[in-house]
């Protein structure tokens, strides 16, 4: 599929649909999306028509109806839709966040130890995270990496938390010479 250019609003709505659908594993009502993105339900309905035309969303009729993301939606958001994704835990101000799973960790400016940052892409809503909050990521499945940082900002349209890294640990094995 070719790359689809979405507006920031469409991307935000689609990302929230994916988040809510992952939590419920059923059709998501437009009102629930509207509440999460702080928009009017009518605006959500209008945007969903555009997203349906782009084959990113399918409508589910009936009383338990709503919207479901298509496989194209995951591709457009560059989100992996894995049935059994590895569990990478996340703590928010010391409390486990079972509804969130770390999808990707991007270490930026590692070459500058005093200003090391990380971008943490989550599966799950980031609406409850705020600047200054403490985040603990990991341990990751393979390297057992654990990152502790402070939220410096967030990108709602891409579901990314931007952290200043306070501490980073990974077990180090024997170094070959």
N, C-alpha and C positions, 0 to 999 in steps of 0.2 A: 504494500500500500504506500502511496506517495505521502509525503509529509503534509499534514493539515495544519494550516495557520489558524489558531484560535485566538480570540480576543482574550485579554486578561480575565474578564468577567466570565466568559464561556469556560475558560480553563479552570477557574476557581469553582464554578458550579459543577463541572464534570468531575473534578478532583473530590469534591465533597460527596457527590453521588457514589463514586468508587469507595470512599471511606465508609459511608453509611451502609452500602451494599455488602461490604466485607464483614461488617459487624452483624448485620441481620440475616444475611444470605437470602434475602427475599426482596421483593419490589420495594422501592423507597418512594414515599409520598413527597410531592413537591413542597408541601408545607414544612416537612422536616428539613429539606435542603434549604429552604428560605430562612428558617430559623438559624441554621448553622452559618450561613453566609451573610446574614443580616440584610436580607432583601425581601421585597414584597412577593408573595406567592404568585401573583399575576406576572411579575417579571420572570420568575422561574419558568412558568408555563410557556411564555414567549420564547425564552432561550432554549427550552427543551424542543420546541418545534424546529429550531435551527439545527440543534444537535441531532435530532432524528433524521433530518434531511442529509446530514453528513454521515449518517449510519454509525453514529457513536452511542446512540441511546435507543432503546426500544421501549415502547409503552406497554404496560400490562393493564388490561381493562378489568373492571369489577371492583367490589368493595375492598378487596385486599390488594388492589392494583397500585400502580405508581410507575416508576421507571427503573430500568436495569441498564447498566453499562454493557456495551457489546465488546467483543474482543478488540475491535478497532479503537475503542475508547482507551484501553490499556496501552495500546501501541501509540496512540496520539499523545498520551501523557508520559510515554516512555516509562511505564510501570510494568514490572514483571507480574504476570498473573499466574502465580504458582499455587497449586493445590496444597502442597506441603512445603512452605517456605521455612527455612531454618529460623529458629526463634532467637532473636537478638534482643535481650531485655533492655528496658528503659526505665529509669527512675527519675521522677520529677520532684525536686525538693526532698529527696530521700524516700519518697513513696513509690512503690512499683506501679507502673501504668500497664495493666494487662491488656487494655484495648489498643495499644500501640506496639508496633514492631518496627525495628530499624531496618530499612530496605537498603540503604546505601550510606557509606561514610566517605566523604571527600575531604582529605586533609589539604588545606590551603596554607600557603606561606610557612611550610615546615622548615624551610631554610633559615627562618628568622625566629629563633627560640623565644624571644621576649614577646612576639606578636603572633604566635601560632594559633591558627583558627581551624575549625572543622565545620563542614556543612553536613547536617544529618537529615537524610530524606526518610520520612516516616510513612508507614501504612497506618492510617488512623488520623483522626482530627488533631490539628495543632492549635485549635482555638483557645484552649485552656493554658497555653504556654505564653509567658510574658518576659520581656527584657528584665534581666537581673536574676531570673530563676536559675537554680542549679540543676544540671542534667547529668546523669550517669548513664553511659552507653556501654553495653556489653556485660559479660565477656562475649566476644564474637566466637562462632563455632570452631573455626580452624586455628586462628592465631591466639585466641583467648585475650585479644586486645580489650582493654577497658579504658574509656575516656571519661574524665570528669571535667565539666566546663560550665561556663556561665553564658546564658543566652544574651547575645548581643543584638539579635534581630531575627526576623523570620520572613519567609517568602510563602504567603498563603496560597498563591497560584501553583506553586510547585511542591507544596507540603514539606518545606525545608526549614530546619532550625539552624541558625548561624551561631556558633559557639566560639568564645574565647576559651582555649584549652588551659585548664588549671593544673591538670595532672593526666598523664597517659602512661599505662603500664601494659606490658606484655611479657609473658615468661620468655626468657632468653635461654636457649640451649647451648651446648658446647659449640664454640666457634671453630670451624676448620681452618687450619693454617695453610 
